[in-house]
Every structure is written in structure tokens, then in C-alpha cells.
């Protein structure tokens, strides 16, 4: 799942860069009346950032209290990691629930340039929250049944007992 999310985020980033470059070109180099680039860039950036959250969760790059976490004994670290996962799952589940209502209400309003229902861009919120919940569920299962407790809350952070 994370493999797919990362590729979608890269594709959205490529589209975002191309869109911004097109916007710069039509504004300062080639005077064309293309007004859609700014709105498209906004929606591409929001979707990319929201979807990237689940990738961060899969890599354990989400927020954690590393200073305290890495100094605790292994059994406590395991249960604390699971507690972090449960709290984050509750947050993203609530975001999913309320995000659906937000997106449904958005279908009654139109975007400024495209004149499409705002519900389509707003669908990024519940979709990203659902992906985050799925990633948290998988990470939580891994934390509960792994042989060893996690040494840190972030995959990129070295444990405190190793040299940087």
C-alpha cells in the first residue's frame, strides 16, 4: 500500500512542478490567459501533502516523544508505541468521519476557476485519513507482534546509544 501511495505522491509532485512552471511561463514569459494553474497547484499540493501522511506513518516518521521513548526499557517502549498508534488511529478515524461530511458539503459549492464541485478536492481529507488509519493498523500490528520493541519512534532517527 505504501509503495502505491509514494508513487501517487511523486506523480502529484511532478504535476505540481509542471503546473507551477506553466503558471510562471504564462504570467511572465508568454502572455496567455491561462488562469487555471494557480487553483490546480493549490489542490495538487493539498492532495500530495495529505497522502504523504500515511507514507510518513509507514516509515515511523510521525510525531513521537523521542527524548523519553528511547530511554525507556523495551517492554515499556513496545506498549508506548502501541499507545501512540492507538491515539493516532483515533485522531485519523475522527478526521475520516468528519472529513466525509466536509467533502459532502463541498459538493454543493463550486470551485472558482474550474466550476467543479469542491467536494472532489475536499475528498483528499477523508481519503488521506483512511490511508493513515490503514497504515496505523498495520504498524500497530507490527509493533504488537514484533520480536523486539522499537528503539525509536522515527525510522530515520538513530537510537540514543549510537554515534551519529
C-alpha positions as CSV (number, residue, x, y, z in Angstrom):
1,X,0.0,0.0,0.0
2,X,2.8,2.4,0.9
3,X,4.5,1.7,-2.4
4,X,1.4,2.9,-4.3
5,X,0.9,6.0,-2.1
6,X,4.5,7.0,-2.6
7,X,4.2,6.7,-6.4
8,X,1.0,8.7,-6.3
9,X,2.7,11.4,-4.3
10,X,5.6,11.6,-6.7
11,X,3.2,11.8,-9.6
12,X,1.3,14.6,-7.9
13,X,4.6,16.4,-7.2
14,X,5.6,16.1,-10.9
15,X,2.2,17.6,-11.9
16,X,2.6,20.3,-9.3
17,X,6.0,21.3,-10.6
18,X,4.9,21.3,-14.2
19,X,1.8,23.3,-13.3
20,X,3.8,25.9,-11.4
21,X,6.3,26.2,-14.2
22,X,3.4,26.7,-16.7
23,X,1.9,29.3,-14.4
24,X,5.2,31.2,-14.3
25,X,5.7,31.0,-18.1
26,X,2.2,32.3,-18.9
27,X,2.4,35.1,-16.4
28,X,5.9,36.4,-17.1
29,X,7.2,35.0,-20.4
30,X,4.3,34.0,-22.7
31,X,1.3,36.3,-22.1
32,X,-1.5,33.7,-22.4
33,X,-4.8,33.9,-20.5
34,X,-4.4,30.6,-18.6
35,X,-5.9,31.1,-15.1
36,X,-6.3,27.5,-14.0
37,X,-2.7,27.0,-12.9
38,X,-3.0,28.6,-9.5
39,X,-6.1,26.7,-8.5
40,X,-4.7,23.4,-9.8
41,X,-1.4,23.9,-7.9
42,X,-3.4,24.5,-4.7
43,X,-5.3,21.3,-5.0
44,X,-2.3,19.2,-6.1
45,X,-0.3,20.4,-3.1
46,X,-3.1,19.7,-0.7
47,X,-3.7,16.2,-2.0
48,X,0.1,15.4,-2.1
49,X,0.7,16.6,1.5
50,X,-2.3,14.7,2.8
51,X,-1.5,11.5,1.1
52,X,2.1,11.7,2.2
53,X,1.0,11.5,5.9
54,X,0.3,7.8,5.5
55,X,3.7,7.2,4.0
56,X,5.3,9.0,7.0
57,X,3.3,6.7,9.3
58,X,4.6,3.6,7.4
59,X,8.2,4.8,7.9
60,X,7.5,5.8,11.5
61,X,8.2,9.4,10.7
62,X,5.2,10.7,12.6
63,X,5.4,12.7,15.8
64,X,6.7,10.9,18.9
65,X,8.4,11.9,22.1
66,X,11.8,10.6,21.2
67,X,13.8,12.0,24.1
68,X,11.8,9.9,26.6
69,X,10.9,7.0,24.4
70,X,14.4,5.9,23.5
71,X,15.4,5.8,27.2
72,X,12.7,3.5,28.4
73,X,13.0,-0.3,28.8
74,X,12.0,-2.4,25.8
75,X,8.6,-3.7,27.2
76,X,7.6,-0.1,28.0
77,X,8.7,1.1,24.6
78,X,6.5,-1.6,22.9
79,X,3.4,-0.6,24.8
80,X,4.1,3.1,24.4
81,X,4.5,2.6,20.6
82,X,1.2,0.8,20.6
83,X,-0.4,3.6,22.6
84,X,0.9,6.2,20.1
85,X,-0.6,4.1,17.3
86,X,-4.0,3.9,19.1
87,X,-4.1,7.6,19.8
88,X,-3.1,8.5,16.2
89,X,-5.7,5.9,14.9
90,X,-8.4,7.6,16.9
91,X,-7.4,11.0,15.6
92,X,-7.4,9.9,12.0
93,X,-10.6,7.9,12.4
94,X,-12.3,11.1,13.6
95,X,-10.7,13.1,10.8
96,X,-12.1,10.5,8.3
97,X,-15.6,10.7,9.8
98,X,-15.8,14.5,9.9
99,X,-13.9,14.7,6.5
100,X,-16.7,12.8,4.8
101,X,-19.2,15.3,6.0
102,X,-16.8,18.1,4.9
103,X,-16.5,16.7,1.4
104,X,-20.2,16.0,1.1
105,X,-21.0,19.6,1.9
106,X,-18.3,20.7,-0.6
107,X,-20.4,19.1,-3.4
108,X,-22.9,22.0,-3.1
109,X,-20.2,24.6,-3.8
110,X,-18.2,25.2,-7.0
111,X,-14.5,26.0,-7.4
112,X,-13.7,29.5,-8.7
113,X,-11.9,28.6,-11.9
114,X,-12.9,25.1,-12.9
115,X,-16.5,25.4,-11.7
116,X,-16.5,21.8,-10.5
117,X,-17.9,20.8,-7.1
118,X,-15.4,21.5,-4.3
119,X,-16.3,18.0,-2.9
120,X,-13.8,16.5,-5.3
121,X,-10.8,18.4,-4.0
122,X,-12.1,18.0,-0.4
123,X,-12.2,14.2,-0.8
124,X,-8.5,14.3,-0.2
125,X,-9.2,14.7,3.6
126,X,-11.2,11.5,4.2
127,X,-9.1,9.6,1.7
128,X,-5.8,10.6,3.4
129,X,-7.3,9.9,6.9
130,X,-8.4,6.4,5.7
131,X,-5.0,5.6,4.3
132,X,-3.4,6.8,7.6
133,X,-5.8,4.6,9.6
134,X,-4.8,1.6,7.5
135,X,-1.1,2.3,7.8
136,X,-1.5,2.8,11.6
137,X,-3.4,-0.5,11.8
138,X,-0.5,-2.3,10.0
139,X,2.2,-0.5,12.0
140,X,0.3,-1.3,15.3
141,X,0.0,-5.0,14.4
142,X,3.7,-5.0,13.6
143,X,4.6,-3.2,16.9
144,X,2.4,-5.7,18.9
145,X,3.9,-8.9,17.4
146,X,7.5,-7.9,16.5
147,X,10.3,-9.8,18.2
148,X,11.9,-6.7,19.5
149,X,10.4,-3.4,20.7
150,X,11.1,-0.4,18.6
151,X,14.2,1.6,19.6
152,X,12.9,4.9,18.4
153,X,9.6,6.5,17.2
154,X,11.2,7.6,13.9
155,X,12.9,5.3,11.4
156,X,15.3,8.0,10.4
157,X,16.4,8.8,14.0
158,X,19.3,6.9,15.3
159,X,18.9,5.4,18.8
160,X,20.4,7.5,21.5
161,X,23.1,4.9,22.4
162,X,24.7,5.0,18.9
163,X,27.0,7.6,17.5
164,X,25.6,9.9,14.8
